[in-house]
Amino acid sequence: MKYKIAVFCFVSFLFFSCTTENKTFHAPEIGWTINLIDAWDIESTRKVDQDIHEGLALIENSGESVYVSGKEIGLFVLRSDEITKFQATIIPFEETCENEWNDKYPQIKNVIYSIFASQGVQTDSTSSKETIDNVAFEVFNIKLSQNGSTLMEQNMYRTYINGYDFIINMSHNSINDKNAMLATLRASKFDKK
């Protein structure tokens, strides 16, 4: 069965509709404003395209069926190094039945877990909830290890806001980078209604 999800683990979509004046980004669709990390670079379109091709190949090799709608809107991808990145994406999502968005979340987590586990690395995951500026997020953390050493950690924040599936992905292998990304995210603001 195909699940309509964004391939946010390894695939980055970037349709630059953002401005980074004063290193501040605002997404009017979801009323979100965030101050970007000064020393980090906005990823090039060429690198994003490379990530898309590599990510789709990994998914295909995992045996998972994933549907990419093409409606994903990459807000931005910030990169500190090859592993460390902070990515924000929105996907238009119109619920056709009550709680449809919530019902798909466990399926998405299982697909993400399967994709990583198929790579032959030890995969540990946890789930929680966190509220940022009065917006509730589902949080999915996954840690990849091999031979007793942590290779990478990924923290995914996901919420449904203004008719969009809003996904933030943070990949890293350094506690300092993780703390910088979490502090940046937690300081972001949402327009009040």
Disulfide bonds with the S-S distance in Angstrom:
none
